[in-house]
Amino acid sequence: MGKESSTKASFEILAYITLDPNRVISGNALALLAKDIEEQKIITQDIAKSMKADITQLKCGDYMVYR
């Protein structure tokens, strides 16, 4: 294999923002439950901007903020 198999991922999940209370779990990342889609987007953008991080929207509609 190449270099990819010997390197560890170099990112950290900083926050997980969801609308589903069943997906709010504990861990290193901040897990937040938003009341609606608009609040979810605002929270995600504010956290990412303040921490100079990136955003990914998952297929389930949740957002991850990572750096």
N, CA, C and O atoms as CSV, one atom per row, in Angstrom:
chain,resi,resn,atom,element,x,y,z
A,1,MET,N,N,0.835,-1.187,0.000
A,1,MET,CA,C,0.000,0.000,0.000
A,1,MET,C,C,0.876,1.245,0.000
A,1,MET,O,O,2.104,1.173,0.033
A,2,GLY,N,N,0.208,2.371,-0.038
A,2,GLY,CA,C,0.935,3.630,-0.082
A,2,GLY,C,C,0.953,4.331,1.251
A,2,GLY,O,O,0.715,3.735,2.302
A,3,LYS,N,N,1.234,5.582,1.182
A,3,LYS,CA,C,1.347,6.430,2.370
A,3,LYS,C,C,0.023,6.502,3.143
A,3,LYS,O,O,0.026,6.657,4.364
A,4,GLU,N,N,-1.095,6.391,2.440
A,4,GLU,CA,C,-2.406,6.533,3.070
A,4,GLU,C,C,-2.636,5.518,4.182
A,4,GLU,O,O,-3.278,5.835,5.184
A,5,SER,N,N,-2.126,4.313,4.022
A,5,SER,CA,C,-2.379,3.267,5.006
A,5,SER,C,C,-1.578,3.448,6.292
A,5,SER,O,O,-1.918,2.856,7.317
A,6,SER,N,N,-0.536,4.245,6.253
A,6,SER,CA,C,0.304,4.397,7.437
A,6,SER,C,C,0.093,5.718,8.157
A,6,SER,O,O,0.712,5.945,9.196
A,7,THR,N,N,-0.754,6.591,7.644
A,7,THR,CA,C,-0.974,7.874,8.293
A,7,THR,C,C,-2.319,7.891,9.005
A,7,THR,O,O,-3.288,7.278,8.557
A,8,LYS,N,N,-2.355,8.590,10.097
A,8,LYS,CA,C,-3.569,8.732,10.884
A,8,LYS,C,C,-4.302,9.990,10.428
A,8,LYS,O,O,-3.672,10.976,10.047
A,9,ALA,N,N,-5.623,9.954,10.467
A,9,ALA,CA,C,-6.408,11.128,10.098
A,9,ALA,C,C,-5.995,12.294,10.993
A,9,ALA,O,O,-5.855,12.135,12.205
A,10,SER,N,N,-5.805,13.449,10.398
A,10,SER,CA,C,-5.306,14.589,11.165
A,10,SER,C,C,-6.387,15.655,11.344
A,10,SER,O,O,-6.126,16.845,11.168
A,11,PHE,N,N,-7.582,15.230,11.689
A,11,PHE,CA,C,-8.637,16.191,11.974
A,11,PHE,C,C,-9.312,15.820,13.286
A,11,PHE,O,O,-9.217,14.691,13.766
A,12,GLU,N,N,-9.999,16.813,13.849
A,12,GLU,CA,C,-10.711,16.613,15.103
A,12,GLU,C,C,-12.132,17.128,14.929
A,12,GLU,O,O,-12.334,18.235,14.431
A,13,ILE,N,N,-13.115,16.337,15.332
A,13,ILE,CA,C,-14.509,16.785,15.289
A,13,ILE,C,C,-14.721,17.691,16.497
A,13,ILE,O,O,-14.541,17.274,17.641
A,14,LEU,N,N,-15.103,18.922,16.228
A,14,LEU,CA,C,-15.287,19.903,17.303
A,14,LEU,C,C,-16.729,19.958,17.782
A,14,LEU,O,O,-16.983,20.156,18.970
A,15,ALA,N,N,-17.686,19.781,16.853
A,15,ALA,CA,C,-19.098,19.874,17.222
A,15,ALA,C,C,-19.944,19.024,16.286
A,15,ALA,O,O,-19.602,18.824,15.121
A,16,TYR,N,N,-21.054,18.529,16.821
A,16,TYR,CA,C,-22.029,17.752,16.063
A,16,TYR,C,C,-23.380,18.374,16.348
A,16,TYR,O,O,-23.812,18.408,17.500
A,17,ILE,N,N,-24.060,18.871,15.316
A,17,ILE,CA,C,-25.320,19.581,15.493
A,17,ILE,C,C,-26.420,18.794,14.796
A,17,ILE,O,O,-26.339,18.517,13.599
A,18,THR,N,N,-27.449,18.435,15.558
A,18,THR,CA,C,-28.513,17.573,15.053
A,18,THR,C,C,-29.885,18.096,15.448
A,18,THR,O,O,-30.016,18.954,16.321
A,19,LEU,N,N,-30.904,17.559,14.785
A,19,LEU,CA,C,-32.296,17.832,15.145
A,19,LEU,C,C,-32.912,16.626,15.856
A,19,LEU,O,O,-34.034,16.711,16.356
A,20,ASP,N,N,-32.198,15.522,15.905
A,20,ASP,CA,C,-32.695,14.270,16.470
A,20,ASP,C,C,-32.092,14.031,17.861
A,20,ASP,O,O,-30.884,13.824,17.975
A,21,PRO,N,N,-32.904,14.057,18.908
A,21,PRO,CA,C,-32.370,13.870,20.263
A,21,PRO,C,C,-31.711,12.497,20.466
A,21,PRO,O,O,-30.905,12.338,21.383
A,22,ASN,N,N,-32.031,11.529,19.647
A,22,ASN,CA,C,-31.424,10.199,19.764
A,22,ASN,C,C,-29.978,10.183,19.279
A,22,ASN,O,O,-29.241,9.242,19.572
A,23,ARG,N,N,-29.560,11.213,18.539
A,23,ARG,CA,C,-28.183,11.258,18.043
A,23,ARG,C,C,-27.283,12.176,18.865
A,23,ARG,O,O,-26.125,12.388,18.505
A,24,VAL,N,N,-27.795,12.716,19.950
A,24,VAL,CA,C,-26.972,13.520,20.851
A,24,VAL,C,C,-26.299,12.559,21.817
A,24,VAL,O,O,-26.925,12.036,22.739
A,25,ILE,N,N,-24.995,12.334,21.585
A,25,ILE,CA,C,-24.242,11.405,22.420
A,25,ILE,C,C,-23.051,12.121,23.031
A,25,ILE,O,O,-22.638,13.180,22.557
A,26,SER,N,N,-22.511,11.545,24.070
A,26,SER,CA,C,-21.358,12.176,24.711
A,26,SER,C,C,-20.071,11.770,24.011
A,26,SER,O,O,-20.033,10.795,23.261
A,27,GLY,N,N,-19.039,12.524,24.266
A,27,GLY,CA,C,-17.740,12.273,23.666
A,27,GLY,C,C,-16.914,13.531,23.721
A,27,GLY,O,O,-17.250,14.467,24.447
A,28,ASN,N,N,-15.837,13.566,22.961
A,28,ASN,CA,C,-14.978,14.750,22.944
A,28,ASN,C,C,-15.637,15.934,22.256
A,28,ASN,O,O,-15.431,17.080,22.654
A,29,ALA,N,N,-16.422,15.665,21.235
A,29,ALA,CA,C,-17.050,16.748,20.475
A,29,ALA,C,C,-18.276,17.289,21.207
A,29,ALA,O,O,-18.981,16.555,21.901
A,30,LEU,N,N,-18.510,18.572,21.039
A,30,LEU,CA,C,-19.708,19.209,21.561
A,30,LEU,C,C,-20.902,18.712,20.750
A,30,LEU,O,O,-20.893,18.826,19.525
A,31,ALA,N,N,-21.919,18.170,21.395
A,31,ALA,CA,C,-23.123,17.693,20.702
A,31,ALA,C,C,-24.275,18.615,21.060
A,31,ALA,O,O,-24.610,18.783,22.232
A,32,LEU,N,N,-24.880,19.214,20.030
A,32,LEU,CA,C,-25.957,20.173,20.260
A,32,LEU,C,C,-27.226,19.728,19.560
A,32,LEU,O,O,-27.183,19.178,18.459
A,33,LEU,N,N,-28.358,19.971,20.208
A,33,LEU,CA,C,-29.672,19.665,19.658
A,33,LEU,C,C,-30.329,20.983,19.275
A,33,LEU,O,O,-30.625,21.806,20.142
A,34,ALA,N,N,-30.558,21.185,17.985
A,34,ALA,CA,C,-31.205,22.408,17.502
A,34,ALA,C,C,-32.716,22.190,17.432
A,34,ALA,O,O,-33.181,21.060,17.281
A,35,LYS,N,N,-33.476,23.282,17.545
A,35,LYS,CA,C,-34.935,23.149,17.530
A,35,LYS,C,C,-35.516,23.072,16.125
A,35,LYS,O,O,-36.593,22.509,15.926
A,36,ASP,N,N,-34.796,23.644,15.135
A,36,ASP,CA,C,-35.257,23.570,13.749
A,36,ASP,C,C,-34.066,23.722,12.800
A,36,ASP,O,O,-32.943,23.987,13.229
A,37,ILE,N,N,-34.331,23.552,11.516
A,37,ILE,CA,C,-33.250,23.578,10.517
A,37,ILE,C,C,-32.539,24.926,10.486
A,37,ILE,O,O,-31.317,24.982,10.353
A,38,GLU,N,N,-33.293,26.001,10.607
A,38,GLU,CA,C,-32.675,27.334,10.567
A,38,GLU,C,C,-31.711,27.531,11.729
A,38,GLU,O,O,-30.599,28.024,11.537
A,39,GLU,N,N,-32.125,27.152,12.923
A,39,GLU,CA,C,-31.245,27.264,14.086
A,39,GLU,C,C,-30.027,26.361,13.921
A,39,GLU,O,O,-28.916,26.743,14.287
A,40,GLN,N,N,-30.228,25.184,13.380
A,40,GLN,CA,C,-29.133,24.243,13.151
A,40,GLN,C,C,-28.066,24.856,12.245
A,40,GLN,O,O,-26.873,24.744,12.524
A,41,LYS,N,N,-28.493,25.498,11.170
A,41,LYS,CA,C,-27.556,26.123,10.231
A,41,LYS,C,C,-26.816,27.287,10.882
A,41,LYS,O,O,-25.607,27.433,10.703
A,42,ILE,N,N,-27.535,28.113,11.633
A,42,ILE,CA,C,-26.922,29.277,12.286
A,42,ILE,C,C,-25.884,28.836,13.316
A,42,ILE,O,O,-24.772,29.364,13.345
A,43,ILE,N,N,-26.244,27.870,14.159
A,43,ILE,CA,C,-25.316,27.365,15.169
A,43,ILE,C,C,-24.058,26.809,14.509
A,43,ILE,O,O,-22.937,27.099,14.928
A,44,THR,N,N,-24.267,26.005,13.472
A,44,THR,CA,C,-23.143,25.380,12.770
A,44,THR,C,C,-22.205,26.431,12.198
A,44,THR,O,O,-20.990,26.338,12.373
A,45,GLN,N,N,-22.752,27.424,11.521
A,45,GLN,CA,C,-21.926,28.468,10.904
A,45,GLN,C,C,-21.207,29.301,11.959
A,45,GLN,O,O,-20.039,29.647,11.782
A,46,ASP,N,N,-21.887,29.625,13.045
A,46,ASP,CA,C,-21.262,30.427,14.106
A,46,ASP,C,C,-20.096,29.695,14.767
A,46,ASP,O,O,-19.041,30.284,15.005
A,47,ILE,N,N,-20.289,28.417,15.061
A,47,ILE,CA,C,-19.217,27.632,15.683
A,47,ILE,C,C,-18.028,27.509,14.738
A,47,ILE,O,O,-16.884,27.713,15.143
A,48,ALA,N,N,-18.299,27.175,13.479
A,48,ALA,CA,C,-17.216,27.002,12.504
A,48,ALA,C,C,-16.438,28.300,12.307
A,48,ALA,O,O,-15.209,28.284,12.231
A,49,LYS,N,N,-17.141,29.407,12.226
A,49,LYS,CA,C,-16.479,30.700,12.025
A,49,LYS,C,C,-15.617,31.058,13.237
A,49,LYS,O,O,-14.482,31.508,13.086
A,50,SER,N,N,-16.158,30.859,14.428
A,50,SER,CA,C,-15.412,31.249,15.631
A,50,SER,C,C,-14.192,30.364,15.868
A,50,SER,O,O,-13.223,30.799,16.489
A,51,MET,N,N,-14.233,29.135,15.382
A,51,MET,CA,C,-13.115,28.210,15.602
A,51,MET,C,C,-12.272,28.006,14.346
A,51,MET,O,O,-11.381,27.158,14.318
A,52,LYS,N,N,-12.562,28.792,13.307
A,52,LYS,CA,C,-11.851,28.689,12.032
A,52,LYS,C,C,-11.789,27.231,11.573
A,52,LYS,O,O,-10.722,26.684,11.297
A,53,ALA,N,N,-12.978,26.625,11.503
A,53,ALA,CA,C,-13.093,25.203,11.184
A,53,ALA,C,C,-13.949,25.006,9.935
A,53,ALA,O,O,-14.527,25.952,9.401
A,54,ASP,N,N,-14.014,23.762,9.487
A,54,ASP,CA,C,-14.796,23.387,8.314
A,54,ASP,C,C,-16.095,22.715,8.742
A,54,ASP,O,O,-16.237,22.254,9.874
A,55,ILE,N,N,-17.046,22.674,7.794
A,55,ILE,CA,C,-18.370,22.098,8.042
A,55,ILE,C,C,-18.625,21.001,7.020
A,55,ILE,O,O,-18.288,21.133,5.843
A,56,THR,N,N,-19.230,19.916,7.494
A,56,THR,CA,C,-19.718,18.872,6.605
A,56,THR,C,C,-21.148,18.548,6.998
A,56,THR,O,O,-21.454,18.353,8.175
A,57,GLN,N,N,-22.031,18.492,5.990
A,57,GLN,CA,C,-23.402,18.048,6.248
A,57,GLN,C,C,-23.489,16.568,5.891
A,57,GLN,O,O,-23.133,16.163,4.785
A,58,LEU,N,N,-23.961,15.780,6.827
A,58,LEU,CA,C,-24.107,14.351,6.623
A,58,LEU,C,C,-25.397,14.058,5.857
A,58,LEU,O,O,-26.280,14.913,5.784
A,59,LYS,N,N,-25.512,12.874,5.295
A,59,LYS,CA,C,-26.713,12.484,4.549
A,59,LYS,C,C,-27.967,12.515,5.411
A,59,LYS,O,O,-29.066,12.730,4.900
A,60,CYS,N,N,-27.813,12.303,6.714
A,60,CYS,CA,C,-28.958,12.321,7.626
A,60,CYS,C,C,-29.422,13.746,7.938
A,60,CYS,O,O,-30.449,13.929,8.592
A,61,GLY,N,N,-28.677,14.757,7.476
A,61,GLY,CA,C,-29.043,16.149,7.702
A,61,GLY,C,C,-28.279,16.808,8.841
A,61,GLY,O,O,-28.338,18.028,8.995
A,62,ASP,N,N,-27.572,16.033,9.632
A,62,ASP,CA,C,-26.777,16.587,10.728
A,62,ASP,C,C,-25.521,17.255,10.179
A,62,ASP,O,O,-25.110,17.002,9.047
A,63,TYR,N,N,-24.923,18.111,10.999
A,63,TYR,CA,C,-23.696,18.809,10.618
A,63,TYR,C,C,-22.574,18.440,11.573
A,63,TYR,O,O,-22.791,18.238,12.768
A,64,MET,N,N,-21.368,18.357,11.021
A,64,MET,CA,C,-20.160,18.195,11.822
A,64,MET,C,C,-19.257,19.387,11.554
A,64,MET,O,O,-19.061,19.795,10.410
A,65,VAL,N,N,-18.713,19.935,12.628
A,65,VAL,CA,C,-17.719,20.996,12.528
A,65,VAL,C,C,-16.389,20.364,12.912
A,65,VAL,O,O,-16.264,19.775,13.986
A,66,TYR,N,N,-15.408,20.483,12.048
A,66,TYR,CA,C,-14.124,19.822,12.287
A,66,TYR,C,C,-12.965,20.697,11.857
A,66,TYR,O,O,-13.117,21.631,11.070
A,67,ARG,N,N,-11.791,20.364,12.403
A,67,ARG,CA,C,-10.578,21.099,12.060
A,67,ARG,C,C,-9.426,20.135,12.024
A,67,ARG,O,O,-8.294,20.536,11.753
